[in-house]
Amino acid sequence: MSLEYIEEHGGAIIYLQQEGRGIGLANKVAAYALQDVGMDTVDANTHLGFPEDCRQYGVVPSILADMGIESIRLITNNPRKLDRLIGLGVNVEGTIPMVVERSNPHNRKYLQTKQDRMKHNNFGDMLSLDSRGASGIVEDAVTKLRLQGLEHPKSVAEAYINDGEEMAAAAISSALLDDASEAGVTAKEDGYCFGRESVEEAIAAIARGELVVVVDDMDRENEGDFIMASDLCTPETMATIVRYSSGVICIGMEGKRMDELNLPSMVANSEDPKETAFSVSVDASSKHGITTGISSTERAKTMALLGNPKSKVDDFVRPGHVFPLRARENGVLARDGHTEAAVDLARLAGRDPSGVLCEIVSEENPTEMARLPELKTFCKKHGFVLTSIVDIAQYRRDTEEQP
C-alpha cells in the first residue's frame, strides 16, 4: 500500500534492515509460530526475550540530511514511531495512515493487538467482525494441536511435515512457558545454573575489557551486577554502568592490596546484613587531572589507578566517589558475593585481581532492582554475557585444586 501511494503521489522510502520489528527474521519466524497457537504479537516478542519493538531510528536524521529533506509526512499507523522520530529532531509535519478496508479472521487478532497494546488508533471500524471471528479460529487450532498430540504421535521427521502447529508447540514448551526457576538463580545437579560455558564466556569478555552481568542466588539479594576488570575501565564503559545502574559504583579488591593503599574499613563495626566490607571512598588525586571525581571519565581513571599495582597511597584522596570493597580470601568459595565474584573473574581473566561492580536497576520498574527474568532480556538486548556466582564457584571447584 505504501509503495502504491508513493508511486501515485511521490515520496521516498528509507529501508532500515531490522526485520520483524527489529528482532530479525529467524526470531520473527519463531514469533509467528507462537501467534499460530494463540499468543498475540506483543506476547510472542516478550516470551522470546525481546521488547515488543526493537527497532532503532537514530540514523534517520542523517539520511534525511544527506538527501536534502528538511521535513516529512510519515506513512505509518504507529504513534511510537512518530514519537521516536520527533524525539530525534525529525520535522514530521503529519502522518499518512495505511489501513485496509476490512479485517478478516486471519489478521483480526494481530490488528486488534496493534490497536489495543501498541496504540494504533486510526483503524476506524476496520476491526468489526462477527463475534466468534479470530478467537474461534485460534480456539480450533489449539484444540486440533492437543488432539494431535494425544491421538496421533508422530516421528521427528513427520513433525516437520505438517501445518506448523507442532513446531509452534515445541517452541513454547522448550523455551517460552513460564518457569518458576527463572525467578532467580539456583544450582542444578551439576552445580551450575547457566553452565560452565557462561563462566568461560564471562572470563573471555573480562579479558577483552568488556562488561558482564553476574547474578547472585535468588535467596540472597537476587540482583544482577555489572562487573569488569578495573585496569581496563574506560570512560565509555563507566558511562554505560552509570546509565543502567544504581550509581554507587564499587571496586572489589584483595585485602592485602587495600592495606598497601591505606584503605581502612568505612566503619569500625559494620551492620551490613550481607557483610559487604566497604572501605573509605576515594578519588584519584589532582595530580592525575581529577577535578570533582564524579564524571565517568574521572571515575574510570580512579578505577584504572586502583587496578594498577604501581599506584601508591598518595595517588588517591579520601573521601571520594569510588567505593573499594574488601574481598574475602578464596573468593566466591568463601563468600557468595559480587565483591568476590569481581575479584575472581578479573584474576581468572589474567587481569589485576580487582573488579568494578555496580547493581543494575530495573528498566521496567526504575524504583526497583532488576531481577533475573528482566536481566536475561537486558543482556540479550545489549549483548552482555550473563553468568552467576553459583556458576563461578562451581567453575573454580572444577578447575582448581582444592585444599
N, C-alpha and C positions, 0 to 999 in steps of 0.2 A: 504493500500500500504506500509506503514512504517513497519507494522508487517511482511509482506511478505519479505520485504528487509532484516530485521533483522534476520528472520528465515533462509534466504539463506546465508547472509554474516556475521552474528554475530552483536552484539551490545547490547545496554541497553536502557530501557525505564524508564524515571523519570516521574511519574504521580503526577501532582500538581492539587489539587481539586479546579479548578477555571474555571468551565464550561462556555461556551458562551463568550469567551474572557474575563472572569473574572466577568461577571455581574450576574451569577447564572442561573440555569435552568428556574425558573419562569419568570424572566425578559427576558431570551432568547426566550421563547415562545411568549411573547408579541412582541419582536423584529421581530420574524418570521411573526407574523400577519401583522405587518406594511410592511414587504417586500412583502407580498402577494398582497398588493394593490399599489405597485409601489415604495416605498422607497428603497434605497439601504442599505446595511448592516451598513455603517457608519452613515447615517442619522437616521436610526432606533435606534441606540445606543444613539446618542446625543439628539434625541427627547424624549427619556425616561429619560434623565437627567444624562447619563453616558458618560465618554470619549469613543472614538472609541475602545480603548483596555485598559482594567483594570487589565490585568494580571501582577503579580509581580514575579520576579525570584530571589529574594535575598537569598533564602535558597539553591539554586542550587550549589554554590561553596562548601558549607559544605557537601552536599550529595555526590558530586564527590570526595571530600577529604576522606570521610568515606569509599567510595568504592575503594579508591586507584587509581582513574582515574586522570591522570595528563593532558591529552589533549583529545579533542573530534573532530569528524566530525559531524556536526549538520544536522539532517534531517529536512529541513524547506524550504519553499518558501518565508519566511518573513524576510526581511532585518532588521526590527526593533528588532525582537527577537535576531538576531545575534548581533546587536549593543549593546543591553542591557546586554547580557551575557559577551561580551568582556569588557564592562564597569565595570562589577562586578569582573573582573580579571580571567574569564574562558579562558583557552588557546584553542581557536577554530581554528583548522588547515584548515578547509574548510567546505563547505556545500554540502549536497546531496539533490537535488530538487526532489519533488514528484509531478509529473504533469500527468494528464490524457491525453490520446491521442487526444481527441477532445471534445470540449464543446457541449452542447445540448441546446435546447430552455429553459429548466428548470433551468440550472445552469449558463447560459452565463452572465446574468446581475450581479450575485454575483461575478463571476470570473473577469468580467470586472472592477468591483469596486475594487477588490483586486489589480488589476494591476494599475488602474488609481489613486486611492486615498490612497492605502496602500503600494504602491511601490513594489509590487511583479513583478519582471522584468524578470522572467525566463519561461514565458508561451509560447514563440515562436509563432507559428501560430495556437495554440490551440483554440483561440477565433474566428477564421474565421467561419462565419455563413451567411446564406442568409440575405438580407438587412432588412427584417421585423423582423425575429427572435424573440428574447425575448421581445423586445419593443412591438411587436404586441400582444403577449400573455398578457402582463401587461395591454395594452390598452383594450383588450377584457374583461379582468377580471374586470377592473374598470367600464366599460360600463355596464356589467352584474349587478354589485353591485348597480349602480344608478337605473337601470330599476327595479330591485327587490324592492328597497326602495320605488319607486314611484307607481308601479303597483300591488305589492303583499305584503301588510303589513302582518307581522307575529306576533304571540304571543311571549311572552318572552321565553316560552319553545321551540317553533319552531326555535327561533333564535339560539339555541344551537345545533339544529339537521340539520346542513347544511354543506357546504364545508368549512366554516370558514370565508367567506367573511364578513358577518355581524358582527361577533365578531371583526374582524380587524377594520372595520369601526367604531365600538363603541369605540375601544381603541383609535383611532385617535381623534374622536370627543370629547371624555370625558376628555382626558388628554394631547394630543400631539399637537394640532393645535396651531399656534402662537396666542397669546392673547395680545392685547396692554396693558392690565392691568399688565402684567408681567414685563413691563419695570421698574416698581417701585412700592412702597407701597402706596396704597390708602385704606381708610377705607370703609367697606361695610355698609349696613343699620344698622347692629347691633353694629357698632363702631369698629369692629375688622377687621384685614386683614388676618392673618394666623389663627386666632381663639384663644379663651381663653385657650385651651389646650396647645398651643405653649408657653404661658406665664408660665403655671403651670409646663411644662417640663423644661423650662429655669430656673425657681426658684429651682427645684429639682437638676438640673445639677450644678448650682452655689453652692448649699449647699454641694454638693459632691466634690467641688474644681475643677470642670471642666470648660473648655472654652465654651461659647455660642457665637453665632453671632447675632447681633442686627442691623437691618437696619432702616434708618430714611425715612422720607417722600420723594417721588420722586421729589417734588417741593422744597425740602430743599437741602441737599447735595447729596441725593440718593446714599449713601455709606453704607457699612457694617463694623462694628467694632467687633473685639474680645472683650468680656467682661468676667471677672471672679472676684471672691472675692479676695481682696488684701491680707487678712490674711491667705489665703490658697495657695498663689502663690508659686510655686516650680521652681527650675531651669529648669525642663523639660517643664513645661507649658510656661515658659518665652521663652525658645528656640523655641517652636512652634510659639509663637507670632512673634518673631524676623524673623523667616523663611518666614512667609507669609504676613508680614505687612510692613508698611512704615518705621518702626523702631523708630518713635517718640512715645515712649510709655508713657502713662499718667496714672494718678490715680484721679478719681473723689472723692471728699471729701466734707463733710459738712463744711460750713463756720466757725462755732464755733470751730471745731477741728483744722482747719487751723490756726485760731487765737492763739489757745493754743500752737501750734508748731511754732509760729512766721514765718508763710509762707505768706508774703505780695504779692500783685499783682506784676507781672513782669514789668508792665509799669503803669504810673500814668493815662494815657488816652489811653485806648485800642481802636484800629481802626479795630479790627476783625469784619467783617460783620455779623458773627454768634454770636458775643458777648461771645465767649469762654473765660472764666475767668482764664487765665494762671497765676500761681504764680511763684516765683523764683524756679528754678530747684534745686533738691537735690540729694545727695547720702547718704547712711548710713555712719557714721563716722568710722575712722580707728579702734576704739576700738571694732568694730563688725567684724574685719577681712577684711575690704574693702581695695582694692588696687587702681585700676583705676576707679572702679564703673561701667564699661561698659559691663562686661560679663553677660551672662544670670544668672549665679549663684549670682553675686553681685547685679544685678538689682532686682532679686527675693527677696533677703534679704532686700533691701531697701523697696520694696513694703510691705513685711510682717511687717516691723517695722512701716511703715506709717499706717498700719491697726491694730496695737497693741495699745489699749487705754492706756497702761502703758508707752509708749515711751515718751521721754522728748525732749526738744529743742536741747540739746547737743548730741542727738543720730544721728544728721544729720549735714552734711556740705553743704555749698551753694557756688557756683552753683554745679550742678551735672548732672546726666544722666536720671533722672526721673522727669516728669513734673506734679506736682499737679494742679488740676483744681477745682475751687470753684463752687460747685453745687448750684443752686437756691433752696431756701426753697420751700417745697412742690413738689420737683422733677419734673417729666415729666408733671405734671399738671400745672406747672408754666412755663416751658421751654421744648420744644420738642427736647432736645439734648442728645447725647450719654453720656455726663457727668452725667446728671440727671438720665439717664437710668441705668448707672453703680451703682450709689448710691442706687436707688430704688430696683434693683434686689438683691443687697447684703443685704439690710435691710429686704426685703421680705423673703430672704433665712435664716434669723436668724444670719447672719454674721455681722462683723463690717460694719457700713454703709459707706463703701469706696470700690471702684471697679477699677481694672485695665482695661484700654481700649486702643485700637490702631486700626487704619484703615487697612483694608485688601486690598492688591494690586492685580490687575488682573494677573492671570497666563497666560491668552490668549494674553494680551497686557500689558507687565510689565511696560510700561511708564504711565499707567492709573490706576485708582482705580477700584476695582471690583464692578459691578452693580448687581442688583437683579437676572437676569437670570443666570449669572455665579455663584453667591453666592449660589443659590439653588443647582446647580450641585456640587459645592465645599463642601457644608455641607453634602450632601448625600454621597459623596465620602469619607469624613473623619469622618462622624458620629457626627457632631456638631448639636446641637439644633439651629433652626433658628426661631427668632421672630422679632418683630418690636417695635419701640417706640409707634406707634399707638396702638398696642395690649396691651402694658404695661399700657398706660394711661387708656384705656377702662377697663382693669382688675382692676385697682385701683378704678375707678368710681363704678364698680360693687361690690367691696368687702369692701370698706371703707366708713364710714360715712363722707359725705362732709359738710363743714361748711356752 
